Amino acid sequence: MACRRNSLLTDSTETRLDAKRSAAKEGLAVGELFGTERRTLFPFDRAGTPGDQRPEVERVGRIALMRTRLLREMRERGWTRLAIVPVTKGAGATTIALELAWAILRQEGVHVTLADLDFADPAIARHLETEGSSSVRLALRRGEDLGGLVLHLADQPNLAVLAPAAPEDHPAELLQSARFIDGLDRLHDQLPADYVIYDMAPLLGNDVGLSALPLADAILLVADGTATVAADIRKAEKLLVDQPPLMGVILNKSEK
């Protein structure tokens, strides 16, 4: 699935990124970044006065719009596995992964698998207020299928969740191991899903997020709209060379 891509951030697109950051603060609509490939910039903003539901309603609408655009392209290309990748820690990728999963599940008859692959700092179980699963590493070492670790939520029968409760030892090595890759493939065979969402570790700061990228068909990058700078995007760009295609960048203002 690897492909070559032009720079994510040329001088002209850097200017547009600054403009889009300002637009996101004003709650404006989704914008576009253009190169030889289309890259959508999705701005999100939770700002608002106490009791004002409009920002949240607008965010739900933007999630739905993002879902529609992403799924259309994924269907056209035959992709099913989407990695939600924060540029830096605290960009809000876990929140985006959950919101996107819920938005997809609103489509009748669609099945989704949501997997927390941030084995250094898993957060999905905490966000769902559930105990989470036992160790992935130990399950594989015992020869068990990962399906035995999957959680099923009573109010979301079409959702399967792999959400470790605690960090794994040597997370990057685990993600790259043949035992885990084979186990993940078996999980997807046992629990067929129309779409798989991987909640990933930050791209910058360690190699855990980078280690999991080849498991996906495509990438959705999440940047902190209040803190991510051009230098971070350039670093991310270098790490994404020869990785799965980048579908877009979320300029997010929520907290993880």
Helices and strands as residue ranges (DSSP letters): H 11-25, E 31-34, E 38-43, H 54-77, E 81-86, H 93-105, E 112-116, H 124-128, H 136-141, G 146-149, E 151-153, E 156-162, H 171-176, H 178-190, E 195-199, H 208-212, G 213-215, E 218-224, H 230-239, E 246-252
